[in-house]
Amino acid sequence: MSMINIHLPPSLQRWVDDQVASGHYHNAEEVISAAVRLAERESREYEARLRDLRAAIQEGLDSGESRALDMEALLRQARTEHATSTGQR
C-alpha cells in the first residue's frame, strides 16, 4: 500500500477527529479511505448516468424526424379511450 500525506483545512481535520472520537472509525486513515471510496463510487455512478444520458440522446437522434402533433385529435382520442375504459359511452 502506498503512502500519501495530505493536509486538511482545520474544519475537515476536526471532522476527521470527531469521526475517530465517536468510534465510527479506528483512526484517521479509515476515515480518509472511506471518503475516497465514496468519491470513487459517486464518480462511477456519475459516469454511468452520463453514459445512459448520451445513449438516450443518441436514441432520440436516431429515431428520425419529429412531426407535429394534432393536440385536438390526441385529446379526443384520450377522452374516447377514457370513456370506453370507464363504461361512459
Secondary structure, 3 states (H helix, E strand, C coil): CCCCCCCCCHHHHHHHHHHHHHCCCCCHHHHHHHHHHHHHHHHHHHHHHHHHHHHHHHHHHHCCCCCCCCHHHHHHHHHHHHHHHHCCC
